[in-house]
Amino acid sequence: MPPQGFEILVGLHVDPLISADFVKQRIGCIDTKVEKLMKIGIDLGSSNTVAALMSVEGSPALVPDVNRLGGESTPTKVLLGNDRAFVGQFAERMLDSFPDQAMITQFKRHFGSSKALAQFQGKPLSSEALAALVLRKVKHDVEINTSRPVDLAVITAPAHFNDKQRKTILRAAEIAGLPVGAILDEPIAAALFYTHEAHHLDDEIIMIYDLGGGTFDLTLLTYSANKLHIIAKAGLSDLGGRDFDEIVYGQLARDYQGVLGHLPSRTQLSENRLRAFSEHLKLQVNSEKPSWCGDHLFINNRFVRFNLDEAAFLKHAVVLLDRTQRLVTRTLRSIGMSLADVNRLVLTGGASNASYVNVYWQRLIDPSRQKIIRHQPLVSIAKGAAIFAASLSKSGQQDYVSSYSMSNVSAYNVGIRLSGPDKFIKMIDRNLPLPVAGRAEVTVPAGAGGHFSLGLCQYIDQPEDLDLIGQISISRAGLGTASRLEAIVENKSDGTLGLKVKNPLTGQSIPFSFERHSGEVGDFAQTKSFVQKISINAI
């Protein structure tokens, strides 16, 4: 018999499927007479993925995770077993069963990249393949809870995501069997939910500060008469909650070495445990009034207790928040505004839920006339996506249109590169009202040979971060006797780009071909077929 107070854990506890009564209380009954299509919104987050839909009461409600009672989100994590993938909380539960496998997280930061992030049965898995596994699991949750197939999904993306990154989301959804009605900017989704709940916002300047698990988004907008006017947007693809985890991880490793004289062993199991524990302690610091920040961890065959130095943590956290503050200042300055012009600062995204983020910005605003709103930061994006999904209806045979009216701005500086990184001509500035067009005249090099090429490029903030969209190729025969050409780039109202090439003297069009720079890994059809055959824990 075990000693008093000692608990024997046998097997792995898995919560039963959530009861129909519980689902009915959470999301209500869906009236098929009123709503013919099952429309959902999905926040495909770096740390957590959340799905929501509109109840018959007209309010967005979260779709529960079928694997855990009361769970409202799926951790955006994948663990690869011998013959299947474990997604979400199942991945966390199965961590010790596969000590040689890495927990795959934060793959959203790799959207648009050709990098293989994992191998499964000898085949590479890219970020879109991993995202597809998560989306398949979430789609399964929705259909189990509602007993209906998903007809349309609105999936959110950081506002600063470029065309390649958004295409990754679309391809992941296709692999997962999700029909996508729209890709919606995350801050706009948060704004839709906020304006859906709030009142008397006409003509106020609202700043959506979206600090998520892996990325940071900034959007400035006004709201009037059911119309959102986007004023400016910016973002950072390399800053989010994971970077706050790294602060804790570094301190834990240093403390371990200080006490035991060496760093923790670098086995995959200990690495997984230490990173999960770092996130656990960070969440303690994020709480409003942490009574203590520490806990026990079994690592390297011993139990150890870590006590987090909150002062040291906050010192490093402020450095990260300063990066977001500098971007806020630059973005406001670029449109002739300052922080004093902002009426409401809406904090959204999981990392924005930390109390120190609120304290940081409270010190920078004037509380007598400015207000910080922490409007359900963990779930507001998913709920806003559900509101937008419910507003979509068919236009003709293909496109969906929304009853919401929005005016948007260009997300990127766009231009052409002649040859080499230093020969870039900017044609469209970031944060100009859409639609907008830019023109540039280019001299054709004397020794251009049979073809002359231009690179269509974009960048969000710093010119050194130039990203190639695709290659414009013009034949010498198509140029004729012209020694110069005019390139015209249009950033359309829907955010897509159009391209024309003309003779500047005659105005006649010059034929060209455009090869889009792809972030694909191998053949998409093969990737799709392979990923669809991977068994997932929850299905």
BELCOR-V395186 format. One record per run of one state. SS is the DSSP state (@ for helix, = for strand, . for the rest). FROM is the first residue (numbers start at 0). LEN is the number of residues. If there is no record, write none. Layout:
# BELCOR-V395186
ss->SS from->FROM len->LEN
ss->SS from->FROM len->LEN
This chain:
# BELCOR-V395186
ss->. from->0 len->19
ss->@ from->19 len->8
ss->. from->27 len->11
ss->= from->38 len->6
ss->. from->44 len->3
ss->= from->47 len->7
ss->. from->54 len->5
ss->= from->59 len->3
ss->. from->62 len->11
ss->= from->73 len->2
ss->. from->75 len->2
ss->= from->77 len->3
ss->. from->80 len->3
ss->= from->83 len->4
ss->. from->87 len->1
ss->@ from->88 len->5
ss->. from->93 len->1
ss->@ from->94 len->3
ss->. from->97 len->6
ss->= from->103 len->1
ss->. from->104 len->2
ss->@ from->106 len->4
ss->. from->110 len->7
ss->= from->117 len->3
ss->. from->120 len->2
ss->= from->122 len->3
ss->. from->125 len->1
ss->@ from->126 len->20
ss->. from->146 len->5
ss->= from->151 len->6
ss->. from->157 len->5
ss->@ from->162 len->14
ss->. from->176 len->3
ss->= from->179 len->6
ss->@ from->185 len->12
ss->. from->197 len->4
ss->= from->201 len->1
ss->. from->202 len->3
ss->= from->205 len->6
ss->. from->211 len->4
ss->= from->215 len->9
ss->. from->224 len->2
ss->= from->226 len->10
ss->. from->236 len->4
ss->@ from->240 len->20
ss->. from->260 len->7
ss->@ from->267 len->19
ss->. from->286 len->7
ss->= from->293 len->6
ss->. from->299 len->2
ss->= from->301 len->6
ss->. from->307 len->2
ss->@ from->309 len->25
ss->. from->334 len->4
ss->@ from->338 len->3
ss->. from->341 len->2
ss->= from->343 len->5
ss->. from->348 len->1
ss->@ from->349 len->4
ss->. from->353 len->1
ss->@ from->354 len->8
ss->. from->362 len->8
ss->= from->370 len->3
ss->. from->373 len->6
ss->@ from->379 len->12
ss->= from->391 len->4
ss->. from->395 len->3
ss->= from->398 len->4
ss->. from->402 len->2
ss->= from->404 len->3
ss->. from->407 len->1
ss->= from->408 len->1
ss->. from->409 len->3
ss->= from->412 len->5
ss->. from->417 len->6
ss->= from->423 len->5
ss->. from->428 len->4
ss->= from->432 len->1
ss->. from->433 len->2
ss->= from->435 len->8
ss->. from->443 len->7
ss->= from->450 len->9
ss->. from->459 len->3
ss->@ from->462 len->3
ss->. from->465 len->1
ss->= from->466 len->9
ss->@ from->475 len->4
ss->. from->479 len->4
ss->= from->483 len->8
ss->. from->491 len->5
ss->= from->496 len->6
ss->. from->502 len->6
ss->= from->508 len->1
ss->. from->509 len->3
ss->= from->512 len->4
ss->. from->516 len->7
ss->@ from->523 len->9
ss->. from->532 len->2
ss->= from->534 len->2
ss->. from->536 len->3
